[in-house]
Amino acid sequence: MTGQLTTGEGELSAELSGGPSADASGLAEAQAAVGAVDVADAQAAAAAHAPRRRVPQWVYKLGLLSAALIWGSSFFVMKDTLDVIPPNLLLAIRFTTAAVLLMAALHRRVRASLEVGTVARGLVLGVLVFVAYCVQTVGLTMTTPGKNAFLTGVYCVLVPFVFWAVDRTRPGAHNVAAALLCVAGIGLVSLDGSAGGLGMGAGDALTLLSALFYAVHIVATAVFSRGRDVFALTAWQFVGSAACAWAVSLAFEEPPAASAWTPATIGALAYLAVACTCVALLLQNVGTKHVEPSSAALLLSLESPSGVLFSVLFAGEVLTPRIACGFALIFLAIVTSETRWAFLRRPARGRGRGAGEGGAAGE
């Protein structure tokens, strides 16, 4: 554009002057105007090619921590909401809202990846994530939010073993150590010897089963996303999970009374759908792109202890020393499995951008 205006300066001057006898001041004003446009264009071009300011690393880490805290808060919010809304109806509303928002936000990527393979894989992932959420949510109705949070987090320990069954990649020694810590923690949290033997409550058992389904879903996502747009898969996943939740809710659940739809209930549903699903997922995806993997995993693993903290503060959950020790062992197992304690080692110099160097603004 600058070159075009400069080339045409003489023509523009002649046209404005009206001929050789035109006023000299008019010609000078016209040339000054063209020069000002040239300068403005040059400045705009320089700004466009200037390096973008780096976002500080702590911003991405704060985003990951926020995602963990948001997910941790969802346990006691869901527990209260389940008192008036059936589990699958709650999931149907949550998944439908998330599907609509993600489809709207990602419509270009979804349209660019619109082919049978991507849609089919996304819908299959939707069925898997629905089963995991459904079993977990039903389990939450029969246990405390704190137990539900920590026992769900066991999926982190299970993923390497599920992946072993699919990909024949043998788990490492740290995975085995994490599994042993996890089993000990589960025993302290869930096994009850008050009846003269060891038993596990139905809510805890269902929560552990949901952790297995979450692990299967994560492995399936890793396999299905090879060579495909993971954002498009995620959008179709929520479409599939919403369809499953509506089908089960309409077939097996009684609709809540009109009095159940209070502003508090609607606000809780909106928080679960928007903040705990869409916003937290976005924070995770952006954060894990720019933060070193072990640090990102450590920050995200804070979901379980924050779930207990929120449950104690807002839901009146009482922790016994035995259960607290069990939570500590499960948390150690999650950190061991997810990070291998790599965050304690001195970082290597010259790490790449994805290993701790902040990304550019706007990415």
VOGU-3710 file (C-alpha; in Angstrom, 3 decimals, decimal comma):
1> mtgqlttgeg> 0,000/0,000/0,000  2,836/2,383/0,805  4,445/1,780/-2,580  1,173/2,397/-4,387  0,643/5,732/-2,641  4,227/6,833/-3,301  4,040/5,926/-6,991  0,798/7,825/-7,404  1,917/10,930/-5,507  2,508/12,949/-8,643
11> elsaelsggp> -0,836/11,965/-10,149  -2,665/12,782/-6,917  -0,871/16,148/-6,710  -1,755/17,020/-10,303  -5,375/16,059/-9,814  -5,696/18,137/-6,651  -3,846/21,104/-8,196  -6,199/21,324/-11,179  -3,336/22,162/-13,588  -0,165/24,231/-13,801
21> sadasglaea> -1,871/27,416/-12,536  -3,226/25,846/-9,282  -2,525/27,363/-5,870  0,904/26,331/-4,508  -0,368/25,954/-0,952  -2,968/23,416/-2,081  -0,261/21,344/-3,755  1,880/21,456/-0,608  -1,043/20,300/1,557  -1,772/17,401/-0,771
31> qaavgavdva> 1,853/16,267/-0,755  1,987/16,526/3,034  -1,156/14,410/3,323  0,318/11,711/1,094  3,537/11,788/3,118  1,595/11,362/6,360  -0,173/8,315/4,955  3,208/6,869/3,903  4,582/7,328/7,425  1,505/5,779/9,013
41> daqaaaaaha> 1,724/2,793/6,672  5,412/2,353/7,425  4,720/2,407/11,160  1,900/-0,143/10,792  4,133/-2,444/8,752  6,903/-2,185/11,321  4,457/-3,001/14,127  3,157/-6,010/12,233  6,660/-7,439/11,819  7,865/-6,573/15,324
51> prrrvpqwvy> 8,382/-9,566/17,643  5,422/-10,207/19,905  5,915/-9,704/23,615  6,536/-12,903/25,539  3,956/-13,951/28,085  5,643/-14,620/31,451  5,912/-18,272/32,435  4,003/-17,689/35,670  0,905/-16,696/33,696  0,639/-20,148/32,125
61> klgllsaali> 1,355/-21,828/35,461  -1,330/-19,712/37,100  -3,721/-20,877/34,382  -2,948/-24,531/35,123  -3,366/-23,955/38,856  -6,678/-22,218/38,181  -7,861/-25,198/36,133  -6,986/-27,557/38,986  -8,807/-25,378/41,521  -11,864/-25,054/39,280
71> wgssffvmkd> -12,061/-28,824/38,852  -11,472/-29,304/42,575  -14,401/-27,024/43,370  -16,696/-29,011/41,081  -16,979/-31,924/43,524  -18,828/-30,156/46,297  -20,844/-28,076/43,782  -22,011/-31,281/42,089  -22,729/-32,904/45,462  -25,098/-30,082/46,413
81> tldvippnll> -26,704/-29,961/42,961  -27,345/-33,715/42,957  -29,676/-33,212/45,909  -32,249/-31,713/43,517  -31,154/-32,695/39,969  -30,815/-36,354/38,840  -27,245/-37,349/37,875  -27,753/-37,933/34,158  -29,899/-34,829/33,691  -27,128/-32,823/35,331
91> lairfttaav> -24,602/-34,376/32,937  -26,912/-33,806/29,955  -27,173/-30,096/30,710  -23,456/-29,818/31,390  -22,384/-31,647/28,228  -24,948/-29,919/25,997  -23,815/-26,477/27,120  -20,175/-27,435/26,613  -20,922/-28,890/23,162  -22,725/-25,742/22,017
101> llmaalhrrv> -19,992/-23,434/23,292  -17,152/-25,506/21,834  -18,872/-25,944/18,490  -19,384/-22,184/18,306  -15,814/-21,380/19,351  -14,180/-24,060/17,173  -16,548/-24,038/14,186  -13,762/-23,348/11,677  -11,637/-26,244/12,924  -14,646/-28,536/13,175
111> raslevgtva> -15,679/-27,670/9,604  -12,136/-28,162/8,316  -12,008/-31,622/9,944  -15,534/-32,644/8,979  -15,087/-36,225/7,804  -16,410/-39,592/8,931  -13,270/-40,731/10,756  -13,001/-37,650/12,976  -16,727/-37,536/13,765  -16,909/-41,273/14,531
121> rglvlgvlvf> -13,864/-41,197/16,787  -15,150/-38,124/18,591  -18,526/-39,765/19,231  -16,863/-42,934/20,543  -14,787/-40,820/22,921  -18,026/-39,138/23,951  -19,538/-42,486/24,927  -16,441/-43,337/26,988  -16,337/-40,013/28,808  -20,079/-40,220/29,481
131> vaycvqtvgl> -19,699/-43,641/31,104  -16,826/-42,337/33,252  -18,726/-39,217/34,322  -21,951/-41,143/34,897  -20,356/-43,751/37,162  -18,402/-41,068/39,017  -21,465/-38,862/39,510  -23,635/-41,725/40,757  -20,790/-42,677/43,102  -20,693/-39,092/44,387
141> tmttpgknaf> -24,274/-39,452/45,615  -23,074/-42,232/47,960  -19,729/-40,871/49,216  -18,138/-37,585/50,236  -16,788/-35,018/47,764  -13,279/-35,430/49,204  -13,226/-39,196/48,711  -14,730/-38,790/45,261  -12,003/-36,302/44,314  -9,064/-38,414/45,459
151> ltgvycvlvp> -10,372/-41,779/44,280  -11,135/-40,318/40,843  -7,535/-39,076/40,687  -6,400/-42,714/40,728  -6,854/-42,680/36,927  -3,427/-40,989/36,700  -1,856/-44,129/38,150  -3,937/-46,480/35,987  -3,200/-44,866/32,611  0,283/-46,442/32,104
161> fvfwavdrtr> -1,109/-49,912/32,792  -4,088/-49,464/30,470  -1,715/-48,146/27,803  0,446/-51,236/28,365  -2,531/-53,433/27,505  -3,160/-51,474/24,288  0,299/-50,504/23,050  2,531/-53,077/24,768  4,577/-50,269/26,333  5,729/-51,644/29,665
171> pgahnvaaal> 5,256/-49,306/32,676  8,404/-48,117/34,375  9,520/-48,638/37,956  8,001/-45,306/38,992  4,611/-46,494/37,706  4,829/-49,651/39,821  5,849/-47,612/42,879  2,939/-45,246/42,256  0,535/-48,183/42,000  1,711/-49,605/45,346
181> lcvagiglvs> 1,351/-46,214/47,033  -2,078/-45,832/45,492  -3,316/-49,232/46,689  -2,167/-48,420/50,224  -3,890/-45,043/50,079  -7,130/-46,542/48,770  -7,082/-49,032/51,616  -6,801/-46,260/54,208  -9,480/-44,129/52,546  -12,103/-46,711/51,605
191> ldgsagglgm> -11,750/-49,983/53,488  -13,867/-50,148/56,636  -13,185/-52,764/59,319  -16,026/-51,768/61,628  -18,108/-54,832/60,746  -15,417/-57,329/61,690  -13,935/-57,468/58,204  -12,819/-55,271/55,355  -15,442/-53,727/53,125  -15,763/-50,836/50,673
201> gagdaltlls> -18,751/-48,573/50,318  -20,686/-48,585/47,059  -19,884/-44,926/46,420  -16,135/-45,490/46,772  -16,282/-48,602/44,584  -18,153/-46,744/41,826  -15,685/-43,860/42,026  -12,764/-46,264/41,569  -14,578/-47,841/38,619  -14,992/-44,396/37,091
211> alfyavhiva> -11,227/-43,853/37,485  -10,678/-46,948/35,332  -13,051/-45,588/32,682  -11,247/-42,229/32,756  -7,950/-44,048/32,181  -9,461/-45,952/29,244  -10,789/-42,680/27,831  -7,376/-40,996/28,064  -5,657/-43,881/26,298  -8,369/-43,951/23,628
221> tavfsrgrdv> -7,934/-40,215/23,111  -4,185/-40,668/22,653  -4,804/-43,381/20,048  -7,704/-41,710/18,207  -6,073/-38,277/18,021  -3,080/-39,454/16,001  -3,085/-37,447/12,793  -6,334/-35,653/13,681  -7,375/-32,303/15,116  -7,746/-32,887/18,860
231> faltawqfvg> -9,933/-29,781/19,232  -12,418/-31,060/16,668  -12,380/-34,446/18,396  -13,123/-32,750/21,717  -16,082/-30,853/20,270  -17,601/-34,039/18,793  -16,841/-35,842/22,039  -19,152/-33,511/23,953  -21,843/-33,972/21,313  -21,656/-37,739/21,839
241> saacawavsl> -21,603/-37,514/25,636  -24,546/-35,094/25,635  -26,592/-37,467/23,450  -25,840/-40,395/25,786  -26,724/-38,402/28,898  -30,044/-37,220/27,444  -30,930/-40,755/26,346  -30,244/-42,273/29,778  -31,915/-39,415/31,638  -35,104/-39,540/29,565
251> afeeppaasa> -35,269/-43,345/29,820  -34,557/-43,887/33,514  -34,870/-40,669/35,507  -37,844/-38,735/36,787  -37,693/-35,038/35,892  -37,191/-32,741/38,899  -40,059/-30,645/40,205  -40,398/-27,088/38,945  -39,433/-25,839/42,405  -35,983/-27,406/41,954
261> wtpatigala> -35,017/-24,840/39,316  -33,945/-22,129/41,710  -31,425/-19,420/40,814  -28,846/-21,263/42,943  -29,386/-24,513/41,013  -29,235/-22,781/37,635  -26,100/-20,918/38,692  -24,445/-24,167/39,812  -25,290/-25,832/36,485  -23,885/-22,847/34,584
271> ylavactcva> -20,684/-22,969/36,659  -20,250/-26,697/36,033  -20,888/-26,360/32,295  -18,958/-23,175/31,524  -16,199/-22,904/34,132  -15,569/-26,560/35,033  -15,815/-27,837/31,470  -14,991/-25,180/28,864  -12,845/-22,648/30,740  -10,805/-25,218/32,683
281> lllqnvgtkh> -10,257/-27,271/29,520  -9,033/-24,164/27,671  -6,668/-23,250/30,529  -5,286/-26,785/30,542  -4,742/-26,917/26,772  -2,989/-23,527/26,656  -0,957/-24,122/29,803  0,335/-27,569/28,900  1,528/-26,180/25,552  3,920/-23,731/27,240
291> vepssaalll> 4,837/-25,288/30,603  7,380/-28,058/31,123  5,435/-31,369/31,358  6,406/-32,399/34,892  5,556/-28,966/36,276  2,247/-28,939/34,396  1,348/-32,395/35,706  2,200/-31,362/39,268  -0,017/-28,282/39,069  -2,923/-30,241/37,573
301> slespsgvlf> -2,566/-32,950/40,228  -3,615/-30,356/42,811  -7,206/-31,002/41,693  -7,609/-33,798/44,268  -6,302/-31,986/47,377  -8,196/-28,849/46,380  -11,335/-30,978/46,088  -10,856/-32,064/49,704  -10,108/-28,506/50,821  -13,284/-27,140/49,238
311> svlfagevlt> -15,289/-30,030/50,657  -14,013/-29,358/54,175  -14,557/-25,596/53,899  -17,940/-25,553/52,176  -19,519/-29,002/52,547  -18,634/-29,748/56,166  -16,609/-32,889/55,402  -14,651/-34,194/58,394  -11,235/-35,792/57,866  -10,032/-38,508/60,205
321> priacgfali> -6,267/-39,093/60,574  -6,604/-42,423/58,735  -8,382/-40,879/55,744  -5,953/-37,929/55,689  -3,010/-40,365/55,536  -4,752/-42,236/52,727  -5,236/-39,000/50,780  -1,545/-38,189/51,259  -0,473/-41,583/49,879  -2,785/-41,249/46,863
331> flaivtsetr> -1,442/-37,753/46,183  2,140/-39,052/46,363  1,159/-41,818/43,948  -0,332/-39,312/41,492  2,738/-37,047/41,645  5,077/-40,046/41,239  3,172/-41,368/38,232  2,664/-38,011/36,535  6,006/-36,288/37,117  8,573/-38,911/38,226
341> waflrrparg> 9,595/-36,066/40,557  11,374/-34,424/37,622  10,467/-30,973/38,936  12,984/-31,498/41,763  15,869/-31,857/39,318  17,845/-28,878/38,041  16,380/-27,861/34,647  18,734/-28,206/31,703  19,980/-25,048/30,048  18,712/-24,123/26,644
351> rgrgagegga> 15,358/-25,758/27,019  12,970/-25,403/24,149  9,988/-23,191/24,081  7,575/-25,874/25,224  9,807/-26,761/28,149  9,385/-23,745/30,304  9,837/-20,793/27,967  6,859/-18,504/27,728  4,953/-18,339/24,476  4,000/-15,318/22,495
361> age> 1,011/-13,271/23,423  -2,135/-14,225/21,688  -1,172/-17,836/21,049
//
